[in-house]
Amino acid sequence: MEFFQWHWWAGVAIILLIAEIFVPGFWLFCLSMGCLAASGAAALGGSANIQLITCAIVSLIAFFTMRPILMKRMWKETGVRTNIDALAGAKGRVTQDFEPGLRLGRVSAGGDDWRAECMTDRALHVGDLIEVVRVESNTLIVKPIDA
């Protein structure tokens, strides 16, 4: 059949690659790989059914193998903590005394004044050094730094 010549498949593959620039997710790239394989099957004299099956199988293989690899490489986790998540591990100073029974007070960490809860029952006084262990809602969970 005239339509199933190799250059038609190659043309569709190129069009899909160009369209992939405008669509995220590498879906069209996988279809393009299928069309490229079908182009090879057509060049080797495969029938129209062989070309269509080759396109479908190679596209599916690309969806399940190449796409996940490309997605991982394209959208890596940067590991950079921002906003309130960046406070975990930060050092600071007590700005309001912590009472041993309540374990609540205020600290300055990351340039802001925060409500804080101490992990230990130890009394903390203004000026004591603390380390932020984690953040729960708008409260920092801190521990004293023994100097």
C-alpha positions in Angstrom: 0.0 0.0 0.0 1.3 3.4 -0.9 0.8 5.0 2.5 3.0 2.5 4.3 6.2 3.5 2.7 9.2 4.1 5.0 9.4 7.8 4.4 5.8 8.4 5.6 6.6 6.7 8.9 9.8 8.7 9.2 7.9 12.0 8.5 5.4 11.2 11.2 8.2 10.4 13.6 9.8 13.8 12.9 6.5 15.6 13.3 5.9 13.8 16.7 9.5 14.7 17.8 8.9 18.4 17.0 5.5 18.3 18.7 7.2 16.8 21.8 8.9 20.2 22.4 5.5 21.7 23.2 4.0 18.8 25.2 5.5 17.7 28.5 5.8 14.1 29.6 7.6 12.3 26.7 4.4 10.7 25.4 4.9 11.9 21.8 8.6 10.9 22.0 7.5 7.3 22.7 5.1 7.3 19.8 7.9 8.8 17.6 10.1 5.8 18.5 7.3 3.5 17.4 7.0 5.3 14.1 10.7 5.2 13.6 10.7 1.4 14.1 7.8 1.1 11.7 9.8 3.1 9.2 12.5 0.5 9.5 10.1 -2.3 9.1 8.7 -0.6 5.9 12.2 -0.1 4.6 12.9 -3.9 5.1 9.7 -4.7 3.1 7.3 -5.6 5.9 3.6 -5.7 5.2 1.2 -3.0 6.5 0.2 -5.2 9.4 3.8 -5.8 10.4 4.5 -2.0 10.3 1.5 -1.3 12.5 2.3 -4.0 14.9 5.9 -2.9 15.1 4.8 0.7 15.7 2.5 -0.4 18.5 5.0 -2.7 20.2 7.9 -0.4 20.1 5.7 2.5 21.4 4.6 0.4 24.3 8.1 -0.7 25.1 9.2 3.0 25.0 6.3 4.0 27.3 7.4 1.4 29.9 11.2 1.7 29.6 12.4 4.9 28.1 9.8 7.3 29.4 10.4 6.5 33.1 14.2 7.0 32.6 13.7 10.3 30.8 11.3 11.5 33.4 13.8 10.8 36.2 16.5 12.6 34.4 14.4 15.6 33.4 12.7 16.2 36.8 15.2 15.4 39.5 14.5 16.1 43.1 16.8 19.0 44.0 16.9 18.2 47.6 16.8 21.9 48.4 14.5 22.5 51.4 12.6 25.8 51.3 10.4 27.9 53.5 9.5 26.2 56.8 11.1 22.9 55.8 14.5 24.6 55.7 14.3 25.3 59.5 14.9 21.6 60.5 18.5 21.5 61.7 18.8 25.3 62.0 20.4 26.9 65.1 18.8 29.7 67.0 18.5 31.4 70.4 15.8 31.5 73.0 13.9 34.8 73.1 11.4 33.9 75.9 12.1 31.5 78.8 10.9 27.9 78.7 9.4 26.6 81.9 10.4 23.0 82.7 6.8 21.8 83.2 5.2 23.4 80.1 8.2 23.1 77.8 6.9 26.1 75.7 8.6 29.3 74.9 9.8 31.4 71.9 13.0 31.2 69.9 14.6 33.1 67.1 15.5 30.8 64.2 16.0 31.5 60.5 15.6 35.3 61.1 12.1 35.0 62.6 10.6 34.6 66.0 8.8 31.3 66.5 6.7 29.6 69.1 8.7 26.6 70.2 8.4 23.4 72.3 11.5 21.9 73.9 12.0 18.1 73.6 13.5 17.9 77.1 12.2 19.0 80.5 15.2 21.3 81.0 14.6 25.0 81.6 15.8 27.2 78.8 16.6 30.9 79.4 16.8 33.9 77.1 20.0 33.7 75.0 20.5 29.9 75.3 21.4 28.1 72.0 18.9 25.7 70.5 18.7 23.5 67.4 15.4 22.9 65.5 14.6 19.2 65.3 11.4 19.4 63.3 8.4 21.7 62.6 4.9 20.8 63.6 2.4 23.2 62.2 3.5 26.7 63.4 5.6 25.3 66.3 9.3 24.5 66.2 10.3 21.4 68.2 13.8 22.3 69.6 16.5 20.8 71.7 19.1 22.7 73.7 22.7 22.9 72.4 25.1 22.2 75.2 28.0 24.6 74.8 
